[in-house]
């Protein structure tokens, strides 16, 4: 951990001082900064009195409100983007770029908008499923030596590869096509 950003509007809204904020942040994030912050039982009793946590038999139990406000939410898009190969080497020499190295580039922002439009209103597990499908797709292409033919990240989203390769998440790798079951592991005559 290199930095913590503190939203002073949040401090004002919740009537917290910086030390209280850091105590709650530390507790919610598995004592990630405990060596850099000092507090005692009085601080914990005061936070309990204000409804942020509960002290039971010397243990600190965080209330749901505290967990929701202090544990960072997973950015599924960023996970997907970081898992996507940035570039691949071509067999005849050179390389080909597939995705931006950052979500803060022009293409990165465009991909985020596309991602958000695709998954808007869908359960959060669909985003995690798309990440898992991407990883299975990349693994399959590496295994077969075809990674150089991987499509660009923009096309992967626009063409619905997260749906097309969903079969890779099934236990046996089977895919249903036109009502017939096929299996990529089978040898066909």
C-alpha positions in Angstrom: 0.0 0.0 0.0 1.5 3.3 -1.1 -1.2 5.8 -0.4 -4.7 6.5 1.0 -6.9 9.1 -0.4 -9.2 10.8 2.2 -12.3 12.5 1.1 -12.8 15.5 3.4 -16.4 15.8 2.4 -16.9 12.3 3.7 -15.2 13.2 7.0 -17.5 16.2 7.3 -20.6 14.3 6.5 -19.8 11.4 8.9 -18.4 13.8 11.6 -15.1 11.9 11.7 -11.6 13.3 12.4 -8.7 12.0 10.3 -7.5 9.7 13.1 -10.9 8.1 13.5 -11.1 7.6 9.7 -7.7 6.0 9.7 -8.6 3.7 12.6 -11.8 2.5 10.8 -9.9 2.2 7.5 -7.2 0.1 9.2 -9.8 -2.2 10.9 -11.9 -2.7 7.8 -8.8 -3.5 5.6 -7.2 -6.1 7.9 -4.8 -3.9 9.8 -3.1 -2.7 6.7 -1.7 0.4 8.3 -1.5 -0.6 11.9 2.2 0.1 12.2 1.6 3.7 11.0 -1.3 4.6 13.3 -1.7 4.6 17.1 -4.9 4.2 18.9 -6.1 2.7 22.2 -9.3 1.3 23.7 -10.7 4.7 24.4 -10.7 5.4 20.7 -12.5 2.1 20.0 -15.0 2.8 22.8 -15.8 6.2 21.3 -16.2 4.7 17.8 -18.5 2.0 19.3 -20.6 4.7 21.0 -21.0 6.4 17.6 -22.2 3.2 15.9 -19.2 2.3 13.8 -18.2 -0.9 15.5 -19.1 -3.2 18.3 -16.7 -4.5 21.0 -17.4 -8.0 22.2 -15.1 -9.9 24.6 -12.1 -7.8 23.5 -12.8 -8.3 19.8 -13.7 -5.6 17.3 -16.7 -6.3 15.2 -17.3 -3.9 12.3 -20.9 -2.8 11.6 -22.2 -3.3 8.1 -22.2 0.5 7.5 -18.5 0.6 8.3 -17.7 -2.3 6.0 -19.6 -0.7 3.1 -17.9 2.7 3.5 -14.3 1.6 4.2 -13.7 -1.6 2.1 -12.9 -0.6 -1.4 -15.2 -2.1 -4.1 -13.6 -4.3 -6.7 -13.3 -2.6 -10.1 -14.2 -5.5 -12.3 -13.4 -3.5 -15.5 -9.9 -2.7 -14.3 -9.3 -6.3 -13.4 -10.5 -7.4 -16.9 -8.3 -4.7 -18.6 -5.2 -5.7 -16.6 -5.8 -9.4 -17.4 -6.2 -8.6 -21.1 -2.8 -9.0 -23.0 -1.4 -5.6 -23.9 0.4 -6.9 -27.0 1.3 -10.2 -28.6 4.3 -11.2 -30.7 3.6 -12.2 -34.3 5.2 -15.3 -35.6 6.7 -13.5 -38.6 8.3 -10.9 -36.3 7.1 -7.7 -34.6 4.2 -7.4 -32.3 0.5 -6.3 -32.3 -1.2 -4.2 -29.6 -4.4 -5.6 -28.2 -5.4 -3.3 -25.3 -4.3 -0.1 -23.6 -1.9 -0.4 -20.7 -4.1 1.8 -18.6 -7.7 2.7 -18.0 -6.7 6.4 -18.1 -6.0 6.4 -21.8 -8.5 7.5 -24.4 -9.1 3.9 -25.4 -9.2 2.8 -21.8 -12.0 5.3 -21.1 -13.9 4.2 -24.2 -13.5 0.5 -23.1 -14.8 1.4 -19.6 -17.9 3.1 -21.1 -18.5 0.0 -23.3 -18.0 -2.3 -20.3 -20.5 -0.3 -18.2 -23.1 -0.3 -21.0 -22.8 -4.0 -21.4 -23.1 -4.9 -17.7 -25.5 -2.1 -16.6 -28.4 -3.6 -14.7 -26.9 -7.1 -14.7 -25.8 -8.9 -11.6 -22.2 -8.2 -10.5 -21.3 -11.9 -10.9 -21.7 -11.4 -14.7 -18.7 -9.1 -14.7 -16.6 -11.6 -12.8 -17.8 -14.3 -15.2 -16.5 -12.1 -18.1 -13.1 -11.9 -16.4 -13.1 -15.6 -15.9 -14.0 -16.2 -19.5 -11.3 -13.9 -20.7 -8.7 -15.7 -18.6 -9.9 -19.1 -19.9 -9.8 -17.8 -23.5 -6.3 -16.5 -23.1 -5.2 -19.8 -21.5 -6.7 -21.8 -24.3 -5.0 -19.6 -27.0 -1.6 -19.8 -25.2 -2.0 -23.6 -24.9 -2.7 -24.0 -28.6 0.0 -21.5 -29.6 -2.6 -19.1 -31.2 -2.2 -16.1 -28.8 -0.9 -14.0 -31.7 -4.5 -14.3 -33.2 -6.2 -12.9 -30.1 -8.6 -10.1 -31.0 -8.2 -6.5 -29.7 -10.0 -5.7 -26.4 -12.4 -3.4 -28.2 -13.5 -6.2 -30.5 -13.6 -8.7 -27.6 -16.3 -6.6 -26.0 -18.1 -5.3 -29.1 -18.4 -8.8 -30.6 -19.6 -10.4 -27.4 -16.6 -12.8 -27.0 -17.6 -13.0 -23.3 -20.7 -14.8 -24.4 -19.1 -16.7 -27.3 -16.5 -18.3 -25.1 -18.6 -18.8 -22.0 -18.5 -22.6 -22.7 -14.8 -22.5 -21.5 -16.2 -22.2 -18.0 -18.0 -25.5 -18.1 -16.4 -28.3 -16.3 -15.8 -30.5 -19.4 -15.3 -27.7 -22.0 -18.3 -28.8 -23.9 -20.2 -26.3 -26.1 -23.8 -26.6 -27.4 -24.1 -25.6 -31.0 -27.4 -25.8 -32.9 -28.7 -28.2 -30.3 -25.8 -30.7 -30.6 -23.2 -31.2 -27.9 -19.6 -31.0 -29.0 -16.5 -31.2 -27.0 -13.2 -29.4 -28.0 -11.3 -32.3 -26.4 -12.8 -34.9 -28.7 -11.1 -36.1 -31.9 -13.4 -36.1 -34.8 -13.0 -38.5 -37.8 
